[in-house]
């Protein structure tokens, strides 16, 4: 990650249950990166906000990432594309190019996938 720690402008899927366990995406028009974080991290008071694991990927990798999330193969190597791994506990691991790893529950991942299908993570207009 580049040290840029954007905490504003994240959105979650409307399919998330609101229980504070969500996949959050920050994707603005014209920005060169997309950021993904997990709401569970900051809910634990022992965790330090400045150490929050955030996955950063190039904005041009988003379409390939969507395909990967939906179970399709991109068929090509895409620089900066996070890896998706499913565990035997029903969780999903998302691993960024720099090794940052986020772990999502089955319900979190289902809600995120539904948001991807509904195109809820389209780039937001940049703040004026």
CORFEN-V414912 format. One record per pair of residues at least 12 apart in sequence whose ideal C-beta (glycine too) atoms are under 10 Angstrom apart, sorted by the first residue. I is the first residue (numbers start at 1). GAP is how many residues later the second one is. Records with the same first field share a line. If there is no record, write none. Layout:
I = GAP ; GAP
//
This chain:
1 = 32 ; 34 ; 52 ; 53 ; 54 ; 55 ; 95 ; 96 ; 97 ; 98 ; 99
2 = 30 ; 31 ; 54 ; 96
3 = 53
4 = 27 ; 29 ; 31 ; 50 ; 52
5 = 30 ; 32 ; 44 ; 45 ; 46 ; 47 ; 49
6 = 20 ; 22 ; 25 ; 27 ; 29 ; 31 ; 48 ; 50
7 = 17 ; 19 ; 28 ; 30 ; 35 ; 42 ; 45 ; 47
8 = 18 ; 119
9 = 15 ; 16 ; 17 ; 18 ; 19 ; 22 ; 26 ; 115 ; 117 ; 118
10 = 12 ; 13 ; 14 ; 15 ; 16 ; 17 ; 25 ; 26 ; 27 ; 29 ; 44 ; 114
11 = 12 ; 13 ; 14 ; 15 ; 16 ; 104 ; 109 ; 110 ; 111 ; 113
12 = 12 ; 13 ; 27 ; 96 ; 99 ; 100 ; 103 ; 108 ; 109
13 = 12 ; 95 ; 97 ; 98 ; 99 ; 100 ; 101 ; 102 ; 103 ; 104 ; 105 ; 107 ; 108
14 = 97 ; 100 ; 101 ; 104 ; 106
15 = 92 ; 95 ; 96 ; 97 ; 98 ; 99 ; 100 ; 101 ; 102 ; 103 ; 105
16 = 23 ; 91 ; 92 ; 94 ; 95 ; 96 ; 98 ; 99
17 = 90 ; 91 ; 94
19 = 20 ; 21 ; 24 ; 88 ; 89
20 = 19 ; 20 ; 22 ; 23
21 = 17 ; 18 ; 19 ; 22 ; 83 ; 84 ; 86 ; 87 ; 90
22 = 15 ; 16 ; 17 ; 18 ; 82 ; 85 ; 86 ; 89 ; 90 ; 93
23 = 13 ; 14 ; 15 ; 16 ; 46 ; 69 ; 71 ; 79 ; 81 ; 85 ; 86 ; 88 ; 89 ; 90 ; 92 ; 93 ; 98
24 = 12 ; 13 ; 14 ; 15 ; 30 ; 78 ; 88 ; 97
25 = 12 ; 30 ; 37 ; 40 ; 87 ; 90 ; 91 ; 95 ; 96 ; 99
26 = 28 ; 30 ; 95 ; 98
27 = 30 ; 32 ; 35 ; 94 ; 95 ; 96 ; 97
28 = 31 ; 95 ; 96 ; 97 ; 98 ; 99
29 = 30 ; 93 ; 94 ; 95 ; 96 ; 97
30 = 29 ; 93 ; 95 ; 96
31 = 28 ; 92 ; 93 ; 95
32 = 24 ; 26 ; 27 ; 28
33 = 22 ; 23 ; 24 ; 25 ; 26 ; 27 ; 28 ; 29 ; 47
34 = 21 ; 22 ; 23 ; 24 ; 25 ; 26 ; 27 ; 28 ; 31 ; 46 ; 48 ; 87 ; 89
35 = 19 ; 20 ; 21 ; 22 ; 61
36 = 17 ; 18 ; 19 ; 20 ; 21 ; 29 ; 46 ; 58 ; 60 ; 64 ; 66 ; 68 ; 76 ; 85
37 = 15 ; 16 ; 17 ; 18 ; 63 ; 65
38 = 14 ; 15 ; 16 ; 17 ; 56 ; 64 ; 65 ; 66 ; 67 ; 70
39 = 69
40 = 62 ; 63 ; 64 ; 65 ; 68
41 = 12 ; 13 ; 61
52 = 48
53 = 41 ; 43 ; 45 ; 46 ; 47 ; 48 ; 49 ; 50
54 = 42 ; 46 ; 48
55 = 25 ; 27 ; 39 ; 40 ; 41 ; 42 ; 43 ; 44 ; 45 ; 46 ; 47
56 = 24 ; 26 ; 40 ; 41 ; 42 ; 44
57 = 21 ; 22 ; 23 ; 24 ; 25 ; 37 ; 39 ; 40 ; 41
58 = 20 ; 21 ; 22 ; 23 ; 39
59 = 21 ; 64
60 = 18 ; 19 ; 20 ; 21
61 = 13 ; 17 ; 18 ; 19 ; 20 ; 21 ; 36
62 = 16 ; 19 ; 59 ; 60 ; 61
63 = 15
64 = 12 ; 13 ; 14 ; 15 ; 16 ; 17 ; 18
65 = 13 ; 15 ; 16 ; 17 ; 19 ; 29 ; 51 ; 56
66 = 47 ; 50 ; 51 ; 53 ; 55
67 = 14 ; 49
68 = 13 ; 14 ; 15 ; 16 ; 26 ; 48
69 = 13 ; 15 ; 23 ; 25 ; 40 ; 43 ; 44 ; 46 ; 47 ; 48 ; 52
70 = 43 ; 46 ; 47
71 = 13 ; 42
78 = 19
79 = 18
80 = 16 ; 17 ; 18
81 = 15 ; 16
82 = 12 ; 13 ; 14 ; 15 ; 16 ; 18 ; 19 ; 20
83 = 12 ; 13 ; 14 ; 18
84 = 20 ; 25
85 = 16 ; 18
86 = 20 ; 23
87 = 16 ; 19
89 = 14 ; 16 ; 17
90 = 15 ; 16 ; 17 ; 19
91 = 12 ; 13 ; 14 ; 15 ; 17 ; 18
92 = 12 ; 13 ; 14 ; 16 ; 17 ; 18 ; 20 ; 21
94 = 15 ; 18
//
